[in-house]
Amino acid sequence: MTQTRWWWIRHAPVTENNGTIYGNQDLNCDCSNLPAFKALADVLPEDCIWVTTPLKRTRQTATTIRQQMSSTTFPAFIEREDLQEQSFGDWQGMTHDELGKIRGDAWHRFWHAPAAEAPPGGESFETLISRASRSIEKINQEYSGRDIIAVTHGGTIRAAVAMALGLSSEKALGLNIANLSLTKLDYYTSRDEEEMPHSSWGVGCINAEPLAFHNTKKAPE
């Protein structure tokens, strides 16, 4: 049996949106919470693949985590566009109040359901799940048996959990994924006596706050 270990981390808090909806806008993040970064660094594997997205907040977060690790030599970041955050299209840059005036009574529905709805010029959560799943499958093939640290986005990590657990898109929208939280997913592959391939997922933790395991130096199993 081969085990490919995914260490999903949501980027640090965004600092430039002024309370607006930012989706996949390319904004900086606040990497000043060094105790949280150190807690993550203490439980992450040294010999691993590092995955980020084209959005700079993921690279900023990944770089700060590395600065807290004992190793001084790291592989280059592997940038995957299909793992970036959901696009909210024309709604990006708007405040929630402004969106509420446009949406009326339907405003609250978008943030919880339906997952199939796409904002004007944007994409639905179901579209995010589809594109993220394709990228995850490809990485599983390319780096089978490795540890993969994927510093991405809240929506992307919800999509990864939905894929692993077979959750409906609507249920996955209910998952809380905090900034700098750790979600650990393990992908198993094997072959039976007739050499037929089999695969399954295991879940170590979802949305684990780094300071919660800071003293143990160990991520939740």
Protein Blocks (a to p, Z undefined) as FASTA:
>chain_A
ZZdddddddddddfklnopafkjaccdddfklmmlmmmmmmmpcfbdcddddfblklmmm
mmmmmmmpmbfbdcdddddfklmccdehjmgopafklmmmmnmmmlmmmmnocfkbcceh
iacfklmmmmmmmmmmmmmmmmgoiacdddddfklmmmmmmmmnopafklmmmpccdehi
acdddddddddfkopacdddddfbghiafklmmmnopacZZ
